Amino acid sequence: MEKLFQQTLIKQLTYELSLQQKHKVSHNKFFIPYYYKTIDPNNLGEVEIILPNGISIFKANFFYIQNQYLQENL
């Protein structure tokens, strides 16, 4: 389990470093798929809470994201 955690952490840090080479990171968001009762095709989601370390927990509209993904891959 420890080795898997280390590998996952290394992948995440490598991904973040590669993003920061080309893009300025102004803030971090942690997306959690959320199933809204009413489907709004223009609503990506909403910030649920901002943690003390500045990371926003974002309730992402799962149906919207899924629809965008499927349209791009047809």
N, C-alpha and C positions, 0 to 999 in steps of 0.2 A: 504494500500500500504506500509506503514511504517513497519508493522509487517512482511509482505512478504520479504521486503528488509533485515530486521534483521535476519530472518530465513535463507535466502540465504547466507548472510554474515557469519553466524555461521557455516553453512555447509561447505563453502569454507575454512574458517580458520581451522576447524576440519580436513578436508581432507589434507590441507597443513601440519598441525602438524603431522598427522599420517605418511605422506610420509617422513618427516624429521626425524622421529624416526629410520628409517632403511636406508635412503638414504641421501647423502650429496647433497644439492641443490646448484648447481654452478651458475645457472642463470634461469630466468623465461621466458617462451615463451607463447604468447597468440595466439592460432591457430584460423585463420579465414578460413572457407572453401572457396576454390577458384576453379573456373572452367577454366582450361587451354584450349586453342583452340586446341592444339595438345596433345594427351594423351601419356605420357611417363611413362610406367609401373614401372620404377626404380626411379622416381623423387618424393620425398615426398613433396617438395615445396621449398620455398625460404624466407629468411628474407626480409621483405618489409621495415621496419624502426626499429630503436632502440630508444626507448623513453629516455628522460633524467634520469628517475629513473632506467634504466637498463633493462626494460622489452622489449623483442623483439616481434614485431608484425610479425607473420609468415603466409604467404600465403600458406596454406596447400592444396595439390593436392587432391581435393575431390574424384575424380574417383579412385585414388590409395588407399586412406584410405577405401573407400567403398568396393573395390575389396578385400583388405586384411581382412576386417571384414567379408565379405560374405564367403570367403574361410575358415576362422577359424570356422564358424558356420554352415557349411554344414554337 
